Amino acid sequence: MSAARAKLIGAIGVLGFASGLPNVLVNDTLAAWLSDLGFKPADIGLLALITLPYGLKLLWAPLLDRYAAPGFAWLGLRRSWIALLCTLLALGFVALAAVGPTAAGSPVLPAAIAGLVIAFLSATLDAAVDAHRTDSASGGEEGPAASAFVLGYRVAFVSIGAAILMLHGRIALLLGPEADAAAEALAWKIAVGAGGLAMLFGVGAALLAPEPPKRRPPESLSRAVVAPFRSFARALGPRLALVLFVALLFRLPDLLGNRMTMPFLRQELGFEIAEIGTIRQLLGFAMTIVGAVIGGICVKRFGLFRALVAFGVLQVASNAGYLVLIETGKSIPAFAGVVVVENLSNGLVSAAFVAYFMTLCEPRFAAAQYAILSGLMFLAGSLVGATSGYLVEQLGYQGFFLLSIAVGLPPLLALPWAMPGTRADDGPRCAGCGYALVGLSPRAACPECGRAQDPDASENRANPEP
């Protein structure tokens, strides 16, 4: 591996860490906080609605393709947004710690508003990091880049999640067994505030990461908004509907199941917060690393389609582990086994699915197009996750986890017809403005600038569909 390639892959991994850190705080940690205070599963499930910005980021992601972040433009188009957003997120989590709930039944609206703002900033950060990665990695590097990103993302998700839970446990221990709900809430506030300050590492990552090759930005904001959708429709043709269907539902088994995992472990089975932090987070940390690394290798060696099918099946099957826990009750060995399978499959499928999204995007519209795909994925998770507590109350945990398995089957069946063809960045481009011409007739004028193309020029000849 060349030094430049190693630096790029390493930087993508660090940026994945910065992208994953706020996600664990606004999802897993907040659910643990409310579960520990005794909130009902339905209330915890409804808080999934604060994550809607992850699904709606496609509405403002085109701005990131057009403008640099104010005050940080000297870092370049992509890194400027990463530095600004990481700074704002650190402040956001300090605010969440200040206004978080103190007891079951206490007002959660201030925390919900703070969480919504954090989710908006985090979703925008995801779009910036996704665009940086897609711009930087091409020509067969999608697999290793996706693996590095997922590794960093999951390291943040598991290590920071474990650190917060264990810090809470230590503070609660110091407060003593007679501590009241207010003291327990104080432990959560300190832990969440300290975890949020780790976002400042993302600022350092933005300063050290290489800026991807410069590409001419869209000439106007309207083109920045419309052109990504038009490019998708032109490049994918009739496959577009199936691609969007797979993007919407492929990761739903994990996104749905994870929403009720913390209430299930804490309230239904009676695991202590420290036990969850040690087993689910630390053991999960190791298995996530293994899964992400193996996932990237498998994508490169066996091909994207085979990896997606194999890892998608494993993702669906891994949720059956919670059915085993229902039968065993509170069992440390059984819990550890479920964590091993769940996190291994999560690392594998995440690496493959990130690579899948990357192959679909044209670098010129990377922020907008990746946001469309990942936004659909998170939108499904937010909307269905908001009903997860209600589903648990109606179906019980056994019925709920069976449902989380069933929803993963339709996108697996649709996958063979939703695979990408030629990536726009690897195909012909307009000699005048550089617009990707994949899928157009060799004699067609450029839809961006109107320039007539020379059908005999090898660099402008349209590539046939694979």
Residue, then its C-alpha position, 0 to 999 in steps of 0.5 A: m500500500s502506497a503512503a498516499r493511499a494509506k493516508l487516505i484510508g486512515a483519514i476516512g477511518v478517522l472521519g468515520f469516527a467523527s460521523g458515528l460519535p453523535n449518532v450513538l449519543v442521540n440514539d443509544t445513549l439517550a435511549a439508555w438514559l430514559s430506560d434507566l429513569g423508567f420511561k415506557p417503551a412507547d415513550i422511548g420509541l417516539l423519540a425516534l422522531i428526533t432522528l428524522p433529519y437523518g432521513l431528510k438531509l437530502l433537502w439541504a445536502p446540495l448546499l454542501d456541493r455548492y458552498a464552503a462552510p462560513g468561516f472555514a472556507w480555507l479548509g476547502l469545500r468538504r473539510s470546511w463543513i466537517a470542522l464547523l459541524c463538529t464544533l457545533l455538535a460539541l456545544g450541542f451535547v453540552a446543551l443536551a446534558a444541561v436540559g436532559p430529563t431528571a426522572a420518569g414523567s419529567p418533561v422531555l420536550p427540552a431534551a427532544i428539542a436539543g436532540l433534534v438540533i443535534a440530529f440535524l447537525s449530525a445528519t449534515l456532518d454525515a453528508a459532508v463526510d460521505a461526500h468527502r469519502t466518495d470524492s476521494a475514493s474511486g477506481g476500485e478503492e470503494g471497498p477499502a474506503a467503505s471498510a475504513f469508514v464503517l470501522g471508524y463509525r462503529v468504533a465511535f459507536v461502541s467505544i464512546g457508547a461503552a465509555i458513557l455507560m461505564l462513566h455513568g456506572r462509576i458516578a452512580l457508584l460514587l453516589g451510593p445505592e441510596a441515590d435518588a432519581a435526581a442524582e441518577a440523572l446527574a450521572w447521566k448529564i455528566a456522562v453525556g456532556a463529557g462524551g459530547l466534548a469528544m466531538l472536538f476530535g472531529v475538528g482535528a480530523a478535518l484539519l489533518a484529512p486530505e482534501p479530495p481532488k477539486r471538481r467544478p461545483p454546480e453552476s447554480l443552486s438550482r442545478a445543484v438541487v435538480a441535477p443530482f436527481r436527474s443524474f440518478a434517473r439517467a444513469l439508473g433508468p428503470r432500475l431507479a425504483l428498485v435501487l430506492f426500494v433497497a436503500l429504504l428497507f435493506r438496513l431496516p432489520d437493524l434500525l428497527g430492532n436497535r430502537m428497542t434493544m436498550p429497553f429490552l435489556r434494561q427493563e425486560l431482562g434486568f441487565e445493569i447499565a454497567e453490564i450492558g456497557t461492558i458486554r454490548q459495547l466493549l465486546g461489540f467493539a471487537m467484533t465490529i472491527v473484525g466485521a468491518v475489515i472482513g467486509g471490505i476485503c470480501v467486497k474487493r475479492f468476491g464482488l459487491f453483489r455476493a457480499l451484499v447477499a451473504f451479509g444481508v442474510l446474516q443481518v436478518a438472521s442475527n436478530a434471532g439472537y434476541l429470541v434466544l435471550i427471551e427464552t434464557g432470560k438474564s444470562i451473561p453467556a447468552f447475551a455475549g453470544v448475541v452481541v458477537v453475532e449482531n456486531l459481526s454482521n453489522g460490521l460486515v453488512s455496513a461495509a458492503f452497503v456503504a460500498y454499494f451507495m458509493t458505486l451509485c454516486e457521481p462525485r460531482f454530486a456526491a453530497a446530494q446523491y449519497a444523502i438521497l440514498s442514506g436519507l431514505m435508509f434513515l427515514a425508514g428507521s425514524l418513522v418505523g422506529a417511532t412506532s417500535g414501542y407501540l409494536v412492543e406493547q401490542l406484539g410483545y418482544q417476541g413478536f417485535f423481533l420476529l417482525s424485525i426479521a421479516v422486514g429484511l426479506p423483501p429488499l434481499l429479493a429485489l437486490p439482483w435487479a438493483m445493482p449499479g452499472t457503470r459508475a458515472d465517474d468512470g464513464p464519458r464526460c462532456a468536453g465542455c463542462g465535464y458533465a458525466l454522459v453515462g447512459l446518453s446516446p453518443r450523438a446527444a448534446c450535453p444536458e448541462c451546457g448544451r454542447a454537441q458531442d463528437p461520437d468519434a472521440s473516445e473520451n466522449r463515447a457513451n459506455p454501454e450498459p453492463 
